[in-house]
């Protein structure tokens, strides 16, 4: 589903926001949810339906939701992680069983610290001793909570319980057990999603800074980090970039080359917002992307429905 006007933009943003809000209710009050496992599977199907409409538009709206406000951080972070895991799973050609367990684990990995995660997002100070203990034990407690909520998939439970266990971070992915492989994927995506999202105590980092910190270099390049870049690009849709012309742009669609997405120039080199965003194919001509920017660096109000209309044009005229 491409965005042709402001109403379509608002409708689609509303669907993603509803998904995020619903997930927040499930994670915030899991004991009050009847048939918890089925509800999580339902949210997974809802997420897949939205992505099938247009993955680039989905990523754009998701990154805008994730980077512009720390409100409801836990649900937002879980949803971003699940979407990224979904795309990485396809890139790594995981089988359907592993893919489902991975996404369900991503949606629920922090269920034992949902309230604390939201609290920390709005907290100026570093976690105190009590909070640090909750953080340290949340993975194991999360697995136990899910078991008590009658989650029947042992792989889902295992991945949540061990998603901070770094003992499987070396070696080839294919040589690992299913649980270790999925845990490593989730751990990488979790770190990336946390880096790009703002909290009160720190600003979100740019997408390129986040990718560089997890992908490694040379012979130590991480398989999961590389798959993540192939799946969403160095600068995913919805993230901001500075061009070498000193103009500011927002990424609107991925291209066949991770380094050269389609962008919409939204602010002139003099810092003035453009009334009508300008489509630019970075693979074809200058200006080129000079640097990725954190969302906090962009002060101007962006007309996102106009930006996404350019994305709809690209989809029709690739």
N, C-alpha and C positions, 0 to 999 in steps of 0.2 A: 504494500500500500504506500504509494508516494503521496507527499503532502503538496496539495495544489493551492490551498488557501489557509487563512488564519483559523477558520472553524475546524478544518481537518487536523491542523496542528494541535489545537486545544483538545480535540477529541482523543487523538492518539496519546498525547501527553497525559491526559486523564486516565487512560487505560493502564499506562505504565505506573502512574501514581497510585491507582487503585490496587494494582498487583503488589506494589511496595507496601501500601497501608495494610492490606489483608495479611501479608506475610508478617508484618509487625505485630498484628493481633495474635497470630499463631505462635510466634516466638515469645511474645510478652506474657501470654497466659496459656501455655501449652496444656495445663491440667484441665482447662475448661473446654478444650476442643474435642468433640466427639470424632472418633475414627481419625486420629491424628495422622497416621501414616497415609491414609487415603487423601487427606487434605493437602499434605505436602506434594504428593504425586499430582494432584489437581493443579497446584500452583506451577509445577514443572510444565505440565501440558499448556497452561495459560502462557507461560513464558515462551515456549516453543512456537505457539500460534502467533504471538506478536512478532517474534523474530522472523518467522516464515513470510510475513507480509513484506518486510523489507529490513534485512539485517542491519544495513548502514543507518537507516533512520532509527531503528531500535537502539543501536549503540550511541548514536548522537543524543537521543533523549535520555538514555541511561547515564551517560557521562555528565550531561547537564544537571540531572537530578543529584548525582553523586558528588559533584565538585562545587556546587553552588550553595549548599547548606548542610550543616552538621545535624540538623533536626532529624530524628529517627535514624541515627547513624547505623545502628546495628542491622536493621532491616535493609537499609540501602546497601550496606557493605555485603550482606549475604546475597542480595539479588545481583549485584555487580559480579561477585565471585562466581555465582551460578551461571550467569551468561557467559563469562569468560571461559569457565570450565567446559561449557557446552561447545563452544567454538574450538577450544584446544582438543577436546575429545574427538571431534571430527577430523582435525588436522592430524592427530596421532592415530586415527583409525581404530579407536577403542571399540570393542564389541558392545552390543546394546546393553548387556548386563552391567559391564563396568561403567559405561556411560551413565546409566540411571543411578547406580550407587554413588558415583562421583557427584552428580548434580544434587541429589538428595542430601548428601553429606555437606556440600557447599551451602545449601539453604539452611542447614541446622547446626553447623559446626560450633557456633557460639551460643547455643541455647541455654547453657548453664551460666552465662554472664550477659544476657541481653540487656537487663536494666543497668548493669555496671558499664557496659560498653557505651550506652547512650549517655550515661552520667560522665564518663571520661571524655567524650567528645565535646562536652561543654565545660570542662574543668580546666582552669588555668595551670594548676599545679600538677606535678608528676604523681603517679599513683602512690598512695600511702601503703604501709605494711599490710594492712588488712586487704586492701584492693589488690596488691601484688599477689597475695595468697590465692585470691579468687581467680586471678589470671593464670597462675601457675597450675591450678587444679581443674580448670574449666573443661579441658578436653576429656579427661577421664570421667568427670562428673556428667558431662554432656552425653557420653555414651551410655552411662547408667540411666540417666533421665529418659533417653529415647527407648531404652529397653523397657523401662517401667511404663512408657506410653504405648507399649505393645508393637514397636517397630520390629518387623519380622525378618528384615534383610540383614544377615550377619556381616556382610561386607560394608554396608552403610554404617553399621555400629562400629566396626573395627576402624574404618577410616576416620570417623569423628573422634574416637578415643585416642588415636595416635597421630592426629594431624599436625602436632608440633614435634614429633619424634624425628630428628634429623639423621638418624643412623642409616637411612636408606638413600641419602642424598648423593652418594658416589656411585659410579658404575652406570651401565646401560639400563635404560628403562625396561627394555624387553626381558632382561634377565631377572627382574624383581618379581616377587609375588604380586598378585592383584592388589592386595591391601597396601603393600609398600609402594607400588607404582602410583596408585590413586592418591595416597597420602602425600607423595612427593609433588604430584601435580597440584593438589589443593594447597599445599604449603606455599608453592611458588606464586600461584594466583592470589592467594590470601595476602601475601606481602605486597604484591603489585597493587592490588585494589586498595590496601590500606595507605600506601604511599601517595596515591593520587587524590585521596579524600581529605578534606580539611577537618581539623579539630580546633577547638578554641586555643589549645596550647601550642599549635603549630599550623602553618599553612600547608595545603596540599602541594606536592611536588609536581613538576612537569612530567608528562608521559615519558619523554626521552630519558630524563634523569632516573625515573623509576625503573624503566627497562634496563638501563645500563647497570644498575645496582644489582639486578637479579640474574642477568643473562651471563655475566662473566666475560672472559676474553680469552683469545688464543685457544690452546688445547683444553682449557677449563670451561669453555662455553657450555651452558646448561641446556640440555635437550628440551626441557619444558619451556624455558625462556625463549628459545629459538622458535618453538612451535607457537608460542603466544604472539611473537612478532609476525610470523607468517599469517596467523589468523586475523589479527586486528591492525597490524601495521605499527610502525614506530610511533606514529601519531594517529590514534584512532579517531573516528568520527566523533565530533563533539568537543574535541580538545583544541586549544588555541596555539597558534604559531606566529612567530615574527619572521617576515620575509626579508631577504637581503636588500630590498628596496626601502626597508624600514616601515613598510605597511604591516598592519596586523590582520590576520585571517583566522578563520575557524575551519577545521577540516570537516568536509561534508560526506565524502565517500572514499572508500579504499580503492586502490587500483591494483593492477597485476604485479606491481613492484612496491614493496613495503615502504620504500623511502620517498615515493612520489604520489601522494594522494591527491584527490581533487579538493580544492579549498575555495572558500568564499572570502574575498577581501572585504573587511567590514570597517576598517579604520585607516585613514590616509597616513602618509608619512609625517604629516603635521599634527597628527593626533585627533583629527576630526572624523566623526562617524560618517560613513557613506549613507546617503538616503536609500540607495538601492545597492545591496551587496553585489560584488563583481565576481563572476565565476572565473577560476584560473586552474588550468591543468598543469601541474608542476612538472610533469614528465615531458611536456612539449616545449616549454620556453621559460625564460626568466620572467619574473623573479623566482628564485629558489627559496626553500625553507632554510632560514638561518638558525633558528632555535625554537624549541617548544616552550610554551609559557604556562605557568600555573594559572588556574582560573581567577585566582585572587589578583592577578596582575591586570586584569581587564575590568576597567571601571565603567565603561560605556554600556548603555543598554542596547542589547542586540535584538533585532527583529528576527527571531528564529524561524518564523513561518516563511519569511522571504528567503532566508538562507536555504531552508529545506526545499523550497520551490526550485532553486538552482540544482539541488540534488536530484529532484524528480526529472529535470531536463537531462542531466547526465545519464540517469537510468534509461531514458528513452533514446538518447543519442550518445552511446558509449564511444 
